[in-house]
Amino acid sequence: MSQFQFGSQGLSGPAKLKAVTALVEKLTTDLTSVNLSSKERDSALEELKVFGRDPRYADPIFTKEGIETLTKHAFDSTSKTTSQNALRVICNAMLLKPEVRKILVDLGCESKACQKLRSDNWDDEFLLSRIIFLTTYGTNVDLPNLIEQHQLADSITQNLARHAARSSSSSTKEKADAMEGMALIETLKLVFNVTRFAGSHLDSFSPAIAHIVTLLVSLDIPERGPPLEGSFSPLINALMNLKLDTESAKASIFPSHEATILIDRLIHLLDLCMNSYKDTELEQLVTPLICVLSSLHEHAPEDAKTHLRSKLLPTEEDRKTVLGKGDTLPSRLLRNWTNPMAPEFRTALSHLYFDMSDKDAGKFIDNVGYGFASGFLFQNNIPIPEGSSSSASGEASSGKMRDVNPITGQFRDAEKAPDLPEMTDEEKEREAERLFVLFERLKKNGLISVENPVAQAMREGRFEELPDDYEEDSDDDEGKGKQKEK
């Protein structure tokens, strides 16, 4: 056993600090005098990694001198094992102590990490992607320089291409190991952050879109557990910041032979998500999926756009009851428009439906009903059109238009009358007065611009005056003229 096996599992306090200090000193001396064998060097780094999982009494690891020693073993060693062992210690240190990230950037090691990222090795991809990813927080890392001078985008695209090739090959699918999946996730997280913080260099990542699409449609969805588990959530996030409006992007996303393949996969994932996630999980995990669907809808060819709408807009089956009451995907989505625990999710969802309505308020009301549409239109200062159609979405299978209740979105001929006693003429009059006052207030405040329905009924002759001695008159209404709806 090496003289540097200090029994890291059992040491703590000053004894641990002494052991860590000795390890760092030996590794530092080894850089100039090479007094350790490969086995001893790797053993020392392994011990240091275990010690570094708990930063207490491990201070020498996190100093500038300690990190500099580790970076030289990580980036200058000719031994892959030594390099990876040192990279693991650095990753842990950057994760546990944010100040280490700045030390690494100050040492100029982010450019070395980019160069080494070209390695065709899952462990290297995982470790180096994580290191570069962590430098995007709390440092002055120059991402544009890494893209332009150190081929960061090219290396990322190359790694994604390798994953995509393996995912679409049936012979290699079964052989995928855990590190391969972990490496892919770290690469995708890096894509998201770099494209987020270096938005002026999105064109450099355009070649990566085809590989992300391939992975999204070819990877197996988990049979058990949450549907976005593993790589799916990072894959969707990676698409969020990329430019999907270029011709090359559209060719990858909407291939001529299978223009809706990505749309179908994402809608299938959305369907599974709505059954698996609740409230805060919807907010965090599923909102990006809605955002990507919105982006796809914006840039899709007309046939793909129509296909997406057919999957998400309420159907004839949905309109047999009040919208949002059924079990279909559109119904489950609409129910979340008022979910107080997922504000970002419901906002993204309402924007998607407005986009699918050609950003036309009238079509929007026709598609989802005034009850769902009104809040969105008010919050976004979009006026409600006068005389909005109540049957534009009501075409039945017979080809005839069926009248739709504009408030609930339900077919009128499918509505059931409430099981309530019939209102007296007196009650009808009072209800009409309340509605009249309510609509006048809404018009005065600029919330609606439609004609008062009570005034319209009076103008059209659907109300008649009741005689003063009408038998239902109450004492306090004696002497007043009455109105009765015909």
C-alpha positions in Angstrom: 0.0 0.0 0.0 1.2 3.5 -0.8 2.7 5.6 2.0 0.1 8.2 1.1 -2.9 6.1 2.0 -3.9 8.1 5.1 -7.2 6.3 5.8 -9.4 9.3 4.6 -12.6 7.6 5.8 -11.6 7.8 9.4 -9.7 11.1 9.8 -11.3 14.4 10.9 -10.3 17.6 12.7 -6.6 18.5 12.9 -5.6 15.0 11.9 -7.5 15.4 8.6 -6.0 18.9 8.1 -2.5 17.4 8.6 -3.1 14.6 6.1 -4.6 17.0 3.5 -1.6 19.4 3.9 0.8 16.6 3.4 -0.9 15.4 0.2 -1.0 18.8 -1.3 2.6 19.4 -0.5 3.7 16.1 -2.0 1.7 16.7 -5.2 3.1 20.2 -5.5 6.7 18.9 -5.1 6.0 16.2 -7.6 5.4 18.8 -10.3 9.1 19.8 -10.2 11.0 16.8 -8.9 8.7 14.0 -10.1 9.2 12.0 -7.0 5.9 10.0 -7.2 5.1 7.0 -9.3 1.9 7.0 -11.4 0.3 4.7 -8.9 1.3 6.9 -5.9 0.2 10.1 -7.7 -3.2 8.7 -8.5 -3.6 7.3 -5.0 -2.8 10.7 -3.5 -5.3 12.4 -5.8 -7.9 9.8 -4.9 -7.4 10.4 -1.2 -7.6 14.2 -1.8 -10.9 13.8 -3.6 -12.4 11.9 -0.6 -11.0 14.5 1.8 -12.4 17.3 -0.3 -16.0 16.1 -0.2 -16.2 17.8 3.2 -14.4 21.2 3.1 -13.9 21.3 6.9 -10.3 20.8 7.8 -9.5 20.5 4.0 -8.4 24.2 3.5 -5.2 23.5 1.5 -7.3 22.1 -1.3 -9.2 25.3 -1.8 -6.3 27.8 -1.7 -4.9 29.4 -4.9 -1.7 27.3 -4.4 -3.7 24.1 -3.9 -5.9 24.7 -7.0 -2.9 25.6 -9.1 -1.2 22.3 -8.2 -4.4 20.4 -9.1 -4.8 22.2 -12.4 -1.3 21.4 -13.5 -1.9 17.7 -12.8 -5.2 18.0 -14.6 -4.2 19.8 -17.7 -0.5 19.1 -18.1 -0.2 15.4 -17.2 0.2 12.9 -20.0 -1.6 10.3 -17.9 -5.4 10.2 -18.5 -6.0 8.6 -15.1 -4.0 11.3 -13.3 -5.7 14.0 -15.3 -9.2 12.7 -14.5 -8.4 12.2 -10.8 -7.2 15.8 -10.6 -10.3 17.1 -12.5 -12.6 15.3 -10.1 -11.0 17.1 -7.1 -11.3 20.4 -8.9 -15.0 19.8 -9.7 -15.8 19.1 -6.1 -13.9 22.1 -5.0 -15.7 24.4 -7.4 -19.0 23.0 -6.4 -18.4 23.4 -2.7 -16.5 26.7 -2.7 -17.7 29.3 -5.2 -14.5 31.3 -4.8 -12.5 28.4 -6.4 -14.3 29.2 -9.7 -12.7 32.6 -9.8 -9.3 31.1 -8.9 -9.6 28.8 -11.8 -10.5 31.6 -14.2 -7.7 33.8 -12.9 -5.3 31.0 -13.6 -6.5 30.9 -17.2 -7.6 27.3 -17.0 -10.9 27.7 -18.7 -9.2 27.8 -22.1 -7.3 24.7 -21.3 -10.5 23.0 -20.3 -12.0 23.9 -23.7 -9.0 22.4 -25.5 -9.2 19.2 -23.5 -13.0 19.0 -24.1 -12.2 17.7 -27.6 -11.2 14.4 -26.1 -13.4 11.5 -27.2 -14.0 10.2 -23.7 -17.1 10.2 -21.5 -15.3 11.0 -18.3 -13.4 13.9 -19.8 -16.6 15.3 -21.3 -18.4 15.0 -18.0 -15.7 16.6 -15.9 -14.6 19.3 -18.3 -18.2 20.4 -19.2 -19.0 20.7 -15.5 -15.9 22.8 -14.9 -16.7 25.2 -17.7 -20.3 25.3 -16.6 -19.4 26.2 -13.1 -17.2 29.1 -14.3 -20.3 30.7 -15.8 -21.3 31.6 -12.2 -19.6 34.2 -10.1 -16.6 34.8 -12.4 -15.6 37.1 -15.3 -15.1 34.2 -17.7 -15.0 35.4 -21.3 -17.3 33.1 -23.1 -17.2 34.8 -26.5 -13.4 34.4 -26.4 -13.8 30.7 -25.6 -16.1 30.3 -28.5 -14.0 32.3 -31.0 -10.5 31.4 -30.0 -10.8 28.0 -28.2 -13.6 26.3 -30.3 -15.9 25.8 -27.3 -19.0 25.6 -29.5 -17.3 23.2 -32.0 -16.2 20.9 -29.2 -19.7 20.8 -27.7 -21.3 20.1 -31.1 -18.8 17.3 -31.7 -19.7 15.7 -28.4 -23.4 16.0 -29.1 -22.9 14.5 -32.5 -21.3 11.5 -30.8 -24.2 11.1 -28.4 -26.7 11.5 -31.2 -25.0 8.8 -33.4 -25.1 6.3 -30.5 -28.7 7.1 -29.5 -30.0 6.4 -33.0 -28.0 3.2 -33.4 -29.8 0.1 -32.1 -26.6 -1.7 -31.6 -25.1 0.9 -29.2 -28.3 1.8 -27.4 -28.2 -1.2 -25.2 -24.6 -0.7 -24.3 -25.0 2.9 -23.0 -23.4 3.2 -19.5 -24.2 5.6 -16.7 -21.2 7.9 -17.4 -22.3 8.4 -21.0 -25.7 9.7 -19.8 -24.1 11.9 -17.2 -21.7 13.3 -19.7 -24.6 14.2 -22.0 -26.5 16.0 -19.2 -23.4 18.1 -18.3 -22.9 19.0 -22.0 -26.5 20.1 -22.3 -26.4 22.1 -19.2 -23.3 23.8 -20.6 -25.1 24.6 -23.9 -28.0 26.2 -22.0 -25.7 28.5 -19.9 -23.3 29.5 -22.7 -26.2 30.3 -25.1 -27.8 32.2 -22.2 -24.8 34.3 -21.3 -23.3 34.6 -24.8 -26.4 35.4 -26.8 -24.5 37.2 -29.5 -22.8 33.9 -30.5 -25.8 31.7 -31.0 -24.9 31.1 -34.7 -21.9 29.1 -33.5 -24.3 26.6 -31.9 -26.7 26.2 -34.9 -25.0 22.9 -36.0 -25.9 21.4 -32.6 -29.6 21.7 -33.2 -29.8 18.7 -35.5 -28.1 16.5 -32.8 -30.4 17.7 -30.0 -33.4 16.9 -32.2 -32.0 13.5 -32.9 -31.6 12.8 -29.2 -35.0 14.1 -28.4 -36.8 11.8 -30.8 -34.6 8.7 -30.5 -33.9 8.4 -26.7 -36.3 6.1 -24.9 -38.7 7.7 -22.5 -38.5 6.3 -19.0 -41.1 3.5 -18.6 -41.2 4.2 -14.9 -40.7 7.4 -13.0 -41.0 11.0 -14.2 -41.0 11.4 -18.0 -38.4 14.2 -18.0 -36.0 12.2 -15.9 -32.5 11.8 -17.3 -31.6 13.7 -20.4 -35.0 14.9 -21.6 -35.3 18.0 -19.4 -31.7 19.2 -20.3 -32.4 18.5 -24.0 -35.5 20.7 -23.9 -33.7 23.4 -21.9 -30.9 23.4 -24.5 -33.3 24.2 -27.3 -34.7 27.2 -25.5 -32.0 29.8 -26.3 -31.0 28.5 -29.7 -32.1 30.2 -33.0 -34.8 28.0 -34.5 -35.7 30.4 -37.4 -32.8 29.6 -39.7 -33.3 27.4 -42.7 -30.8 24.8 -41.4 -32.6 24.7 -38.1 -36.0 24.3 -39.7 -34.7 21.5 -41.9 -33.5 19.7 -38.8 -36.7 20.3 -36.8 -39.2 19.8 -39.6 -37.7 17.3 -42.0 -39.6 17.0 -45.2 -40.3 13.2 -44.7 -41.4 13.6 -41.1 -42.3 17.2 -40.5 -44.1 16.6 -37.2 -41.8 14.0 -35.6 -40.4 16.4 -33.0 -43.8 18.0 -32.3 -45.3 14.6 -31.7 -42.5 13.5 -29.4 -42.8 16.8 -27.3 -46.6 16.6 -27.2 -46.3 13.0 -26.0 -43.9 14.1 -23.3 -46.3 16.9 -22.3 -49.2 14.5 -22.0 -47.1 12.3 -19.7 -46.0 15.3 -17.7 -49.5 16.5 -17.1 -50.2 13.1 -15.4 -46.9 12.9 -13.5 -46.1 16.4 -12.2 -47.9 18.7 -9.9 -47.8 22.4 -9.2 -44.2 23.4 -8.4 -42.9 20.6 -10.6 -44.9 21.9 -13.5 -43.5 25.3 -12.9 -39.9 24.2 -12.9 -39.8 21.3 -15.3 -42.6 21.6 -17.7 -42.6 25.4 -18.4 -39.5 25.1 -20.7 -41.4 22.4 -22.7 -44.3 24.8 -23.3 -41.8 27.5 -24.3 -40.1 25.2 -26.8 -43.5 24.2 -28.3 -44.3 27.9 -28.7 -41.1 28.5 -30.5 -41.7 25.5 -32.8 -45.2 26.8 -33.5 -43.8 30.2 -34.4 -41.4 28.8 -37.0 -43.2 25.7 -38.2 -44.4 25.3 -41.8 -48.2 25.5 -42.1 -48.9 21.8 -42.1 -46.9 21.2 -38.9 -48.5 24.3 -37.3 -51.9 22.9 -38.1 -50.9 19.5 -36.7 -49.7 21.1 -33.4 -53.0 23.0 -33.1 -55.0 19.9 -33.6 -53.3 18.2 -30.7 -53.6 21.1 -28.2 -56.7 23.1 -29.0 -60.0 21.9 -27.6 -61.7 19.3 -29.8 -65.4 18.6 -30.5 -65.2 16.0 -27.7 -63.9 18.6 -25.3 -66.9 20.9 -26.1 -69.5 18.4 -25.0 -68.9 19.8 -21.6 -67.5 23.1 -20.2 -63.9 23.5 -21.4 -61.4 22.3 -18.9 -63.7 19.7 -17.3 -62.6 16.7 -19.4 -59.7 14.3 -19.3 -58.1 15.1 -22.6 -54.7 16.9 -22.8 -56.3 20.2 -23.8 -58.7 20.0 -20.9 -55.9 19.2 -18.4 -53.8 22.1 -19.8 -56.7 24.5 -19.5 -57.3 23.6 -15.9 -53.8 24.9 -15.1 -54.6 28.4 -16.4 -55.6 29.3 -12.9 -53.1 27.3 -11.0 -51.7 29.7 -8.3 -48.8 27.4 -7.6 -47.4 27.5 -11.2 -47.6 31.2 -12.4 -44.8 30.9 -15.0 -46.3 27.7 -16.4 -49.8 29.1 -16.8 -48.4 32.3 -18.4 -46.4 30.3 -20.9 -49.4 28.2 -21.6 -51.8 31.1 -22.2 -49.2 32.7 -24.6 -48.9 29.4 -26.5 -52.7 29.3 -27.0 -52.9 33.0 -28.0 -50.2 32.2 -30.6 -52.2 29.2 -31.8 -55.1 31.6 -32.3 -53.0 33.8 -34.7 -52.7 36.4 -31.9 -56.3 37.3 -32.6 -58.4 38.0 -29.6 -61.6 36.9 -31.3 -60.2 33.6 -32.3 -58.6 33.2 -28.9 -62.0 33.6 -27.2 -63.5 31.1 -29.7 -60.8 28.6 -29.0 -60.7 28.6 -25.2 -63.9 30.5 -24.1 -64.2 33.9 -22.6 -63.8 32.5 -19.1 -60.2 31.4 -19.9 -59.3 34.2 -22.4 -60.5 37.3 -20.4 -57.7 37.2 -17.8 -55.0 36.9 -20.3 -56.4 39.7 -22.6 -56.9 42.0 -19.6 -53.3 41.4 -18.2 -51.8 42.1 -21.7 -54.0 45.1 -22.4 -55.6 43.4 -25.4 -59.1 44.8 -26.1 -61.9 42.4 -26.3 -63.5 42.6 -29.8 -67.1 43.4 -30.3 -69.4 40.8 -31.6 -66.9 37.9 -31.1 -68.1 34.8 -32.9 -69.6 32.1 -30.7 -69.4 29.3 -33.3 -66.1 29.5 -35.1 -64.8 26.5 -33.3 -68.0 24.6 -33.4 -68.0 22.6 -36.6 -69.4 19.2 -35.9 -68.4 15.9 -37.6 -71.5 16.3 -39.9 -69.9 19.5 -41.3 -72.6 21.8 -39.7 -71.7 24.6 -37.4 -72.8 24.1 -33.8 -73.4 27.1 -31.6 -70.9 27.5 -28.9 -71.3 29.2 -25.5 -68.6 32.0 -25.8 -68.1 32.0 -22.0 -67.7 28.3 -21.3 -66.7 27.1 -24.8 -69.3 24.3 -24.6 -71.7 23.4 -27.4 -75.0 25.1 -26.5 -77.0 22.0 -27.5 -74.9 20.0 -25.0 -75.6 22.3 -22.1 -77.9 21.1 -19.3 -80.3 23.5 -17.7 -79.6 23.9 -14.0 -82.0 22.1 -11.7 -83.3 25.3 -10.1 -86.8 26.6 -9.5 -87.9 29.1 -12.2 -87.3 32.7 -11.4 -90.3 34.9 -10.7 -90.8 38.0 -12.8 -89.7 40.1 -9.9 -86.4 38.1 -9.6 -85.8 38.4 -13.3 -86.3 42.2 -13.1 -83.8 42.5 -10.3 -81.3 40.3 -12.1 -81.6 42.4 -15.2 -81.0 45.6 -13.2 -77.9 44.1 -11.7 -76.5 43.0 -15.0 -77.2 46.4 -16.5 -75.3 48.2 -13.8 -72.4 45.7 -14.0 -72.0 46.0 -17.7 -72.2 49.8 -17.5 -69.4 49.8 -14.9 -67.2 47.5 -17.0 -67.7 49.7 -20.0 -66.9 52.9 -18.0 -63.6 51.3 -16.7 -62.6 50.3 -20.3 -62.6 46.6 -19.5 -65.1 45.7 -22.2 -66.3 47.4 -25.4 -69.4 45.3 -26.2 -73.0 46.6 -26.0 -74.8 46.1 -22.7 -76.9 43.0 -23.3 -79.7 44.3 -21.1 -79.9 47.5 -23.1 -79.7 45.4 -26.3 -82.7 43.3 -25.1 -84.7 46.4 -24.4 -83.9 47.9 -27.8 -84.8 44.7 -29.5 -88.2 44.6 -27.8 -87.5 41.6 -25.6 -88.7 43.4 -22.5 -92.3 44.6 -21.8 -93.7 47.0 -19.3 -95.8 45.4 -16.5 -98.8 47.3 -15.1 -98.5 49.1 -11.8 -101.0 46.8 -10.2 -99.1 43.6 -11.3 -99.8 41.0 -8.8 -96.2 40.2 -7.9 -95.5 43.9 -7.0 -94.0 44.3 -3.5 -95.0 47.2 -1.2 -91.8 49.1 -1.7 -92.2 49.0 -5.5 -95.8 50.3 -5.7 -96.4 52.9 -8.3 -93.3 51.9 -10.4 -93.6 50.6 -13.9 -92.3 47.0 -14.3 -90.5 45.3 -17.0 -90.9 41.7 -18.0 -88.7 39.8 -20.4 -90.6 38.2 -23.2 
